[in-house]
Amino acid sequence: MSSIELTPSQKKILRALTNLHKKSEDAIKGEDIAEQVDRNPGTIRNQMQSLKALQLVEGVPGPKGGYKPTAAAYEALEIQQMDEPASVPLQHEGEPVSDTIIEEIDLSSVHHPELCRAEIHVQGRLSDIHEGDSVTVGPTPLSKLVIDGTVDGKDDTNNILILRIDDMVAPTEEPSH
């Protein structure tokens, strides 16, 4: 658990940096981060100074320069870094969403079928997914759990989708003996 307390703005910028860096191991330009979080590039440069002071970001000088997240950045955002993460598909309105990793699925209010919710913790960009949209998560690697739901809310700071569960299936298999 990280002891660094980040502002919502710092979290959003740092998460955008880690998402962009996941796609390309190169340094990420401030303009690309600014576009992703819908902020002015000057604001990003200012925030990067404080994130560098916290040792969450390193600056890369030169024409191909920009910013790279440090290992501490992933720790501060509580993102587990894995070389080969298990693939859990995410679909939005029936179309596969690429460049995302499902980190965690939390179920809440399971005892109340009409209010059953799932929090889907995601690495990757969620800006195209909105409240009321249809989303399918799964199958998960072990239990083959598939969740169909409607987006009930979104936490852009922590990259969490809140789904109202429409259907949830985990197929049962006969024991092999």
N, C-alpha and C positions, 0 to 999 in steps of 0.2 A: 504494500500500500504506500502510495506516494505521500510525502509530507508537504509538497509544494501546493499552495493554494493559488489557483489561477482564476482570473476574472472570466466571465462568460465570453467576452471578446477574445481574450488570449486563447481560451480553449478552442473556440471556433477556428481561429487562424492556425493554431498548431495542428488541429485535426485536418484542416484543408491541406496543410503542408505534408502531413504523413500520408494522406490519401494520394496526393499528386506524386509523392516520392515513391510510393509503392508501384506505380505504373512505370516510372522511369527512375533509375538509380542516379540520374544526373541531378545537379543542383537545380532548384526550382526558383524561377524568377518571381520577384515580388508582384509583378503585374499579373502573373497567372494566379497567384494566391488571391490578389485583390478581386479578380474577376469571379473566382469561385465563391468568395464570401460577400460579394457585392459591396466592396469598400474602395476607397481611394488608395492608389498605390503609396501615397505619402503616409497615410495612416498605417499601412502594412509595414513600411520601413521603420516608423516610430515604434510599433509594437515589437518588431524583430529585435530592436535594440534591447528592450527589457527582457525578451525571451533569451537573447544571447547572454545577458548578465546572469540569468538564472541557469545558464548552461544547458538549455533545452534545444538550442538551435546553433548551428555553426554557419558563419558567413563564408562564401566561396568567392574570392575576388576574380576579376577578369571578365572578358566578353562572354564566356560561357558560365559566368558566375551566378550566384543566387544564394539560396539557403538550403541546408540539409538538416533534418531532425537528428538529434543525438539519441543514444539509447535511453537517456533520462527523459526525453520527450515522450517516448512510448510508455515509460513507467508512469509519468505524470498523468497521462491520459488513460492509464490502466489498460493499455493495448498489449496483448500477448504477441510477441514476434515469434513466428514459426517459419522454418524453411519450407515445409510442405503442409500447410494447413488443410484439414479435411474440407472437401468442397460440399457446401450446402447451397443448393440453387435458390435464387430469389427471382420471382416473376412479378412484373408490374403490368396489370391489365392484360395478362396472358402472354406477355413478351418477356424473354429472359433479360435480366439485368446483369451486364458484364462488369468486371472490375469491382466486385464487392465480395466481402468475406463476412459471413454470419459468425459473430463472435459468441453470442449467447442468446438463448431464448428463455425468458422468464414468464411463467404463467401466474396470473393473479385472479382471484375471485372464481377459482375453479368450482367451488361448491355452489355457485349461483349461475346456472346455465345462461340466463339472459344477460348477465354482466361479465361473462368470461372474457378476459383480456390477455393479450400476450405482448410483452415488451421484446422487441427484436433489436439487439445491439449489433450494429453493422460497421464494418470498415469499408469506406468507399462513399461515393457521392450520392446523396439522397434528394437533391434539389428538384428532380423531376417528379417525385412522388408527393401527392397532396392528400389532404383529408378527403374521405369519401372514395378514394381510389381502391381498386381491388388488388390484393397482394397474396401471393402464395409463397410459402417458405418450406423448403424440404424437397425431397426426403433427407432426413438427417442420417449420418453414416451408420450408427448402430441400430437404433430402433425403427428407422425408416419413417419417422414421424413427418407428416405433412400437415401444415396449417394453412387453411384458406381463411382470409379475413378482409375486413374493410378498415382502411386507415382511419383511426379515431383521433389521432394526434401525432405530433412529431416533436422530438427534442433535438433541434439542430445543433445545439451546443455539444451534446454527448452522443450524437448520431444514433438515436433510438427511435424506432417506429413503434407506435402503440396501436395494436390491432384489436378490433372487436372481432372475436373469432366466430366465423360462420360455419366452419367445419374443421374437424381435427381427426386424423386417421393415423393409426399406427398398426399396420397389418400384423396379424398373429401368424406365427409359423409353427408347424407341427414339430415337436422335438425329434431329433434324428437319432433314435435308438432302435 
